[in-house]
């Protein structure tokens, strides 16, 4: 039996080597097709509806004086524990993170694409992810859980049996929202944190039946066989995706607000990716003529930046947009955003020597995000 499997495994290994680069290229190229006008309209309308009629499309939370603490995770894509399940390797970090935040009394905002329902049936996902659902239920029991739908788990919003299925999973009925607004005060001024999955306005993801057919019937079987996870580590060598750039441009025009999304799987902090923050720091170090820091930053940039890629100027960006990244990176790491005590942090959970470790990647005070929108 073992000898019969060896040729199969050898063939898969060979195809992985041959097809990894083109598969990752296609995954990135066809992952999204954002339309700026549609995204602007969708975000503006959703925020308006939540503010004017809270409880229908979204919920409004009041968190003055640091009263509540929040953890935001998105894009787990819980699957069927097969070769196409990007969450399988990250699950151990996810469970450790939820135990940590539940123990500290955090509220959990699950920001969409928590279940991979384009590639799998709901029954498969329920069967293979019971530990995750049990951990999430602990937040529900404390009335500290908000579930947002994304494009890959749009089922929760549009299927008439969704409420029944959620009650079967969690043991009680829970609402499903498209967004949430956290109202607080910064420097005695009203301030809003607007959260939504971020697929709105994406021609590939926003209710596109052809995309779902491709994912379910072509991409998922291919990925299952090749076992190629397209979600590169959190600190990748990319500038902002086009979709994240459009999200930033919308957020930069909203006074006293920051926008938090998921969807792109690319962590963004203060409107910049890790690579962009390196370039911004290098620019400042160059102005300061800090030779030692310039050398250190250049070494990091050489690791993460593709030679020959153009580098735009990052000095004018406002800290108005954040992206939680995802919980399905191919190295098993997960990223999320913490909001507490007037601070917002980008954190990573990783497996280090068989121990789950929380790492703070970035941190900023909310009062530094209080900026006026630019002239349009």
Buried (B, 14 or more C-beta within 10 A) or exposed (E): EEEEEEEEEEEBEEBBEEBEEEBBEEBEEEBBBBBBEBBBBBBEEBBEBBBEEBEEBBBBBEBEEEEBBBBBBBBBBBBBBBBBBBBBBBBBBBBBBBEBBBEEEBBBBBBBBBBBBBBBEBEBBBEBBEEBBBBBBBBBEEEBBBBBBBBBBBBBBEEEEBBEBBEEBBEEEBEBBBBBBBBBBBEEEEBBBBBBBBBBBBEBBBEBEEBBEBBBEEBBBBBBBBEBBBBBBBBBBBBBBEBBBBBBBBBBBBEBBBBBBBBBBBBBBBBBBBBBBBBBBBBEBBEEEBEEBBEBBBEBBEEBBEEEEEEEEBEEBBBBBBBBBBBBBBEBBBBBBBBBEBBBBBBBBBBEEEEBEBEEBBEBEBEEBBEEBEEE
